[in-house]
Amino acid sequence: MTIRVGIVGTGGISRAHQRAYTQVGGFEIVAVCDIIKSKANEAADRWGVPRKHVFTSYNKMLEMDEIDTVSVCTYNQGHRRPAVAALNAGKHVFCEKPMAATLPDATAMVRAAKASGKILQIGIHSTFNPRLQFAKKVIDSGLLGDIYYSESTGGSRRRNPGRTFIYKKTAGAGAIVDVGVYNMHDSLYAMGYPKPVRVSAITEDYISQQDPQFKGIMDVEEFGVAWVRFDNGSVMVFKISWVVHQDSLGPSFCLGKEAGISLNGPVIYADAYTNDLKKLVKSEGLTAEANPPEGMTTIKFSGFPEIDVWQAQITAFREAVKADAPSPILPEGVLLTNVIMDGIFRSHAAGKEVAVRVPEI
């Protein structure tokens, strides 16, 4: 079965999608759409798509019976409409992260996926890292006990991407939706998608506004931090930056009543290297080093396969489409990132903690 793909948006990220489709195999790009006809033509020529299947209207493209799936590669503010239209047209959708720039847009996308019964997968490739997958298995096994506190951290010291990323009209927001969605989602995913109920946050753009190329032009945040309360009583501190006076904002980790885990390793901090953990390590084909071997210990792991996470996410998408299975990354789970991000921006504007609510789907 060859899965036939239509690509909406021919900017830089579309090349990553096309490259992954080619590397993984089992896909054929059969149509291209961009509001700028010349860019659509260039992409079509590059990918071997006939000019008769080049469009400036995604609605026209979606009339093609030959299309099975659609890649949405527009800027963030342009995700909702083509994604919803594709799902309503009976096509599966692979949408670049974030799901959407706003909570209403993300909600509409998830509702369309549920109503259509088609796959909506968001391109959060970091979720397919074998180290994170193992950390999730540790948490799901109950070896940490109930998680009462976590930190979700990412970003860089000086990496403002510029271009369409720095304007609300195209990106919706800055570092939080651009790179923060990775570590935010991965933490939520590892913890089983707890539902957020309250958010207290700040966002800033101090350092970029000192740079002549961004000053007075950029209208999104370079830095964000939030205190997120969940309905199970646990708390997550979220931190992200494009630009900050610090080499690192720290690791991502979860603290449980029985043990703790750093998601970046992963590394487990426990009172003992239990037999249950030993069995899990063996079943995963990993090697563990507990120091000290008895009593309160720090456990590090090795033997993880080195994979291309881009290829891994597209492979998972392919297999889900072929099997008519659920999305490998549940859109209802990714929606929680939009719930939190919406809370972050409302909290910053209000200067206080705000309530958040997960929409009914």
C-alpha positions as CSV (number, residue, x, y, z in Angstrom):
1,M,0.0,0.0,0.0
2,T,1.4,3.3,-1.1
3,I,0.1,6.3,0.9
4,R,-0.5,9.3,-1.3
5,V,0.3,12.7,0.2
6,G,-0.7,16.2,-0.5
7,I,1.5,18.9,1.0
8,V,0.1,22.3,2.1
9,G,2.7,24.9,2.5
10,T,6.1,24.7,0.8
11,G,8.4,26.5,3.3
12,G,11.4,25.0,4.9
13,I,9.6,22.5,7.1
14,S,7.9,20.9,4.1
15,R,11.3,19.8,2.9
16,A,11.8,17.9,6.2
17,H,8.4,16.2,5.7
18,Q,9.2,15.3,2.1
19,R,12.7,14.0,3.1
20,A,11.2,11.8,5.8
21,Y,8.5,10.4,3.6
22,T,11.2,9.5,1.0
23,Q,13.6,7.9,3.6
24,V,10.9,5.9,5.3
25,G,9.2,4.7,2.1
26,G,5.7,3.8,1.4
27,F,4.6,7.3,0.6
28,E,4.2,9.2,-2.7
29,I,3.8,13.0,-2.9
30,V,1.0,13.5,-5.4
31,A,0.0,17.1,-4.9
32,V,1.4,20.4,-3.7
33,C,-0.3,23.6,-2.5
34,D,1.0,27.0,-1.6
35,I,-0.6,30.4,-1.8
36,I,2.4,31.6,-3.8
37,K,2.1,29.7,-7.1
38,S,5.8,30.1,-8.0
39,K,6.8,28.4,-4.7
40,A,4.4,25.6,-5.3
41,N,5.7,25.0,-8.8
42,E,9.3,25.0,-7.5
43,A,8.4,22.4,-4.9
44,A,6.5,20.3,-7.3
45,D,9.4,20.3,-9.8
46,R,11.8,19.4,-7.0
47,W,9.6,16.5,-5.8
48,G,8.5,15.2,-9.2
49,V,4.9,16.2,-8.8
50,P,3.1,17.1,-12.2
51,R,2.1,20.7,-12.6
52,K,-1.5,19.7,-13.0
53,H,-1.4,18.8,-9.3
54,V,-0.1,22.1,-8.2
55,F,-2.6,24.3,-6.3
56,T,-3.0,27.7,-4.6
57,S,-6.2,26.5,-2.9
58,Y,-6.0,23.6,-0.5
59,N,-9.8,23.1,-0.9
60,K,-9.3,22.5,-4.6
61,M,-6.4,20.1,-3.8
62,L,-8.6,18.2,-1.4
63,E,-11.0,17.4,-4.3
64,M,-8.4,14.9,-5.5
65,D,-9.5,11.4,-4.8
66,E,-5.9,10.3,-5.1
67,I,-4.9,11.9,-1.8
68,D,-4.9,9.7,1.3
69,T,-3.1,12.0,3.7
70,V,-2.2,15.7,4.0
71,S,0.9,17.3,5.5
72,V,0.2,20.7,6.9
73,C,3.4,22.7,6.7
74,T,2.1,26.3,7.0
75,Y,3.1,28.8,9.7
76,N,1.4,28.2,13.0
77,Q,-1.6,30.5,12.5
78,G,-2.4,28.7,9.3
79,H,-2.7,25.1,10.7
80,R,-6.4,25.0,11.6
81,R,-8.2,25.6,8.3
82,P,-6.3,23.2,6.0
83,A,-6.2,20.5,8.8
84,V,-9.9,20.7,9.5
85,A,-10.7,20.8,5.8
86,A,-8.6,17.8,5.1
87,L,-10.1,15.8,8.0
88,N,-13.6,16.7,6.9
89,A,-12.7,15.6,3.4
90,G,-11.8,12.1,4.8
91,K,-8.0,12.6,4.7
92,H,-5.5,11.7,7.4
93,V,-3.4,14.6,8.6
94,F,0.2,15.0,9.7
95,C,0.5,18.5,11.0
96,E,3.7,20.2,11.9
97,K,4.0,21.3,15.6
98,P,2.5,23.1,17.4
99,M,-1.0,21.8,16.8
100,A,-2.2,25.4,16.5
101,A,-1.4,28.9,17.6
102,T,-4.5,29.2,19.7
103,L,-6.7,27.0,21.9
104,P,-9.8,27.5,19.8
105,D,-8.0,26.4,16.7
106,A,-6.5,23.4,18.3
107,T,-9.9,22.4,19.8
108,A,-11.5,22.6,16.3
109,M,-8.8,20.3,14.9
110,V,-9.2,17.7,17.6
111,R,-13.0,17.8,17.2
112,A,-12.7,17.4,13.4
113,A,-10.4,14.4,13.9
114,K,-12.8,12.7,16.2
115,A,-15.8,13.4,14.0
116,S,-14.1,12.1,10.9
117,G,-12.4,9.1,12.5
118,K,-9.2,10.0,10.7
119,I,-5.7,10.3,12.1
120,L,-4.4,13.7,13.3
121,Q,-0.8,13.4,14.2
122,I,1.2,16.4,15.4
123,G,4.9,16.5,14.5
124,I,6.4,16.4,18.0
125,H,9.3,14.1,16.9
126,S,11.1,14.3,20.3
127,T,8.4,12.0,21.7
128,F,9.8,9.1,19.8
129,N,13.2,9.3,21.5
130,P,13.9,5.8,22.9
131,R,15.1,7.4,26.2
132,L,11.8,9.2,26.7
133,Q,9.9,6.1,25.7
134,F,11.7,4.1,28.4
135,A,11.1,6.9,31.0
136,K,7.4,6.7,30.2
137,K,7.4,2.9,30.8
138,V,9.1,3.4,34.1
139,I,6.4,5.9,35.1
140,D,3.6,3.8,33.8
141,S,4.9,0.8,35.7
142,G,4.3,2.7,39.0
143,L,8.0,2.5,40.0
144,L,8.0,6.2,40.9
145,G,4.8,6.1,42.8
146,D,2.5,9.1,42.5
147,I,4.2,12.1,40.9
148,Y,3.7,15.2,42.9
149,Y,6.1,17.6,41.2
150,S,7.9,17.9,37.8
151,E,9.9,20.4,35.8
152,S,9.7,20.6,32.0
153,T,12.7,22.6,30.6
154,G,14.2,23.4,27.2
155,G,15.6,26.2,25.1
156,S,18.9,27.9,24.4
157,R,21.0,30.9,25.3
158,R,21.0,32.7,21.9
159,R,18.8,31.2,19.2
160,N,16.2,33.7,18.1
161,P,15.0,32.2,14.8
162,G,13.7,35.4,13.3
163,R,11.6,35.2,10.1
164,T,7.9,34.4,10.5
165,F,8.6,33.0,14.0
166,I,8.8,36.4,15.6
167,Y,5.4,37.8,14.6
168,K,2.1,37.0,16.3
169,K,0.2,37.3,12.9
170,T,2.1,34.3,11.6
171,A,3.4,32.3,14.6
172,G,0.8,33.2,17.2
173,A,3.5,33.3,19.9
174,G,7.3,32.9,20.3
175,A,9.6,30.4,22.1
176,I,6.7,28.8,24.0
177,V,4.9,27.5,20.9
178,D,8.0,27.1,18.7
179,V,10.4,25.0,20.9
180,G,8.6,24.9,24.3
181,V,5.9,22.6,22.9
182,Y,8.5,19.8,22.7
183,N,9.5,19.6,26.3
184,M,6.0,20.5,27.5
185,H,4.4,17.7,25.5
186,D,7.0,15.2,26.4
187,S,6.6,15.8,30.1
188,L,2.8,15.6,29.9
189,Y,3.1,12.4,27.7
190,A,5.5,10.8,30.2
191,M,3.2,11.5,33.1
192,G,0.1,10.2,31.3
193,Y,-1.4,13.5,30.3
194,P,-2.7,14.9,33.6
195,K,-5.3,17.6,33.2
196,P,-4.2,21.2,33.9
197,V,-6.5,23.3,36.1
198,R,-4.6,26.5,37.0
199,V,-1.6,28.4,35.5
200,S,0.6,31.2,36.8
201,A,3.2,32.5,34.3
202,I,5.3,35.3,32.9
203,T,6.7,35.8,29.4
204,E,9.4,38.3,28.4
205,D,11.4,39.6,25.4
206,Y,14.0,41.9,27.1
207,I,17.1,40.7,25.3
208,S,15.8,40.4,21.8
209,Q,14.5,44.0,22.1
210,Q,18.1,45.1,22.6
211,D,19.0,43.7,19.2
212,P,18.5,46.2,16.3
213,Q,17.2,43.4,14.0
214,F,14.4,42.6,16.4
215,K,13.7,45.8,18.3
216,G,10.3,47.2,17.7
217,I,9.6,44.5,15.1
218,M,9.3,41.3,17.1
219,D,6.0,41.0,19.1
220,V,6.3,37.6,20.7
221,E,8.2,36.2,23.7
222,E,11.8,35.0,23.9
223,F,11.3,33.5,27.4
224,G,8.5,31.9,29.4
225,V,8.1,30.2,32.7
226,A,4.9,28.8,34.3
227,W,3.6,27.1,37.4
228,V,1.0,24.6,36.3
229,R,-1.4,22.8,38.7
230,F,-3.1,19.6,37.7
231,D,-6.4,18.0,38.7
232,N,-4.6,15.2,40.5
233,G,-2.9,17.7,42.9
234,S,0.6,17.6,41.2
235,V,2.5,20.6,39.9
236,M,4.7,21.2,36.9
237,V,7.2,24.1,36.4
238,F,7.6,24.8,32.8
239,K,10.6,26.8,31.4
240,I,11.7,27.7,27.9
241,S,13.9,30.3,26.1
242,W,15.1,31.4,22.8
243,V,17.3,34.0,24.4
244,V,18.5,34.1,28.0
245,H,21.5,35.0,30.2
246,Q,22.1,31.4,31.2
247,D,23.6,28.3,29.5
248,S,20.8,26.1,30.7
249,L,17.5,26.4,32.5
250,G,18.0,22.9,33.9
251,P,16.9,19.4,33.2
252,S,13.4,18.0,32.9
253,F,12.4,15.6,35.7
254,C,9.6,14.1,37.7
255,L,9.5,13.5,41.5
256,G,7.4,10.6,42.7
257,K,6.6,9.4,46.2
258,E,8.8,6.3,45.7
259,A,11.5,7.6,43.3
260,G,12.5,10.4,40.9
261,I,13.5,10.4,37.3
262,S,15.4,12.8,35.1
263,L,13.9,12.6,31.6
264,N,17.1,13.8,29.9
265,G,19.1,10.7,30.8
266,P,17.0,9.1,31.9
267,V,18.4,8.7,35.4
268,I,16.5,7.3,38.3
269,Y,17.0,8.4,41.9
270,A,15.7,5.7,44.3
271,D,16.0,4.2,47.7
272,A,16.9,0.8,46.1
273,Y,17.4,-0.8,42.7
274,T,14.3,-3.0,42.9
275,N,13.7,-6.3,41.2
276,D,10.7,-4.8,39.3
277,L,13.0,-2.2,37.8
278,K,15.6,-4.9,37.0
279,K,13.0,-6.9,35.1
280,L,11.9,-3.8,33.1
281,V,15.5,-3.0,32.2
282,K,16.1,-6.6,31.0
283,S,12.9,-6.6,29.0
284,E,14.0,-3.5,27.2
285,G,17.4,-4.9,26.4
286,L,19.2,-2.2,28.3
287,T,22.1,-2.1,30.8
288,A,21.8,-0.3,34.1
289,E,24.5,0.9,36.5
290,A,23.4,1.5,40.1
291,N,25.7,3.6,42.2
292,P,25.9,2.4,45.0
293,P,24.5,-1.0,44.1
294,E,22.6,-1.3,47.4
295,G,20.6,1.2,49.4
296,M,19.8,4.7,48.2
297,T,21.1,4.8,44.7
298,T,21.4,6.6,41.4
299,I,20.7,4.4,38.4
300,K,21.9,5.3,34.9
301,F,21.1,3.4,31.7
302,S,22.8,2.6,28.4
303,G,22.1,0.5,25.3
304,F,19.4,2.7,23.8
305,P,19.2,2.4,20.0
306,E,20.3,5.5,18.1
307,I,17.4,6.4,15.8
308,D,16.3,9.3,13.6
309,V,13.3,10.6,15.5
310,W,12.0,12.3,12.3
311,Q,11.9,8.9,10.5
312,A,10.5,7.3,13.6
313,Q,7.5,9.6,13.7
314,I,6.8,9.2,10.0
315,T,7.1,5.4,10.3
316,A,4.6,5.5,13.2
317,F,2.3,7.6,11.1
318,R,2.6,5.2,8.1
319,E,1.8,2.2,10.2
320,A,-1.2,3.9,11.8
321,V,-2.6,4.9,8.4
322,K,-2.1,1.3,7.0
323,A,-3.8,-0.3,10.0
324,D,-6.5,2.4,10.4
325,A,-5.2,2.7,13.9
326,P,-5.4,5.7,16.4
327,S,-2.8,8.5,16.0
328,P,0.6,7.5,17.5
329,I,0.5,10.8,19.4
330,L,-3.1,11.3,20.7
331,P,-4.4,14.7,19.6
332,E,-6.4,15.0,22.8
333,G,-3.0,14.8,24.7
334,V,-1.4,17.4,22.5
335,L,-4.4,19.6,23.1
336,L,-3.3,19.9,26.7
337,T,-0.2,21.9,25.5
338,N,-2.6,24.5,24.0
339,V,-4.6,24.6,27.2
340,I,-1.5,25.4,29.2
341,M,-0.1,27.8,26.6
342,D,-3.4,29.7,26.5
343,G,-3.2,29.9,30.3
344,I,0.4,31.2,30.2
345,F,-0.5,34.1,27.9
346,R,-3.7,35.0,29.9
347,S,-1.8,34.7,33.2
348,H,1.0,37.0,32.0
349,A,-1.6,39.6,30.7
350,A,-3.5,39.5,34.0
351,G,-0.5,39.4,36.2
352,K,-1.9,36.6,38.3
353,E,-2.8,32.9,38.3
354,V,-5.7,31.9,36.1
355,A,-8.0,28.9,35.8
356,V,-7.8,26.8,32.7
357,R,-10.2,24.2,31.3
358,V,-9.7,21.3,29.0
359,P,-12.4,21.6,26.2
360,E,-15.0,18.9,25.7
361,I,-14.3,17.0,22.5
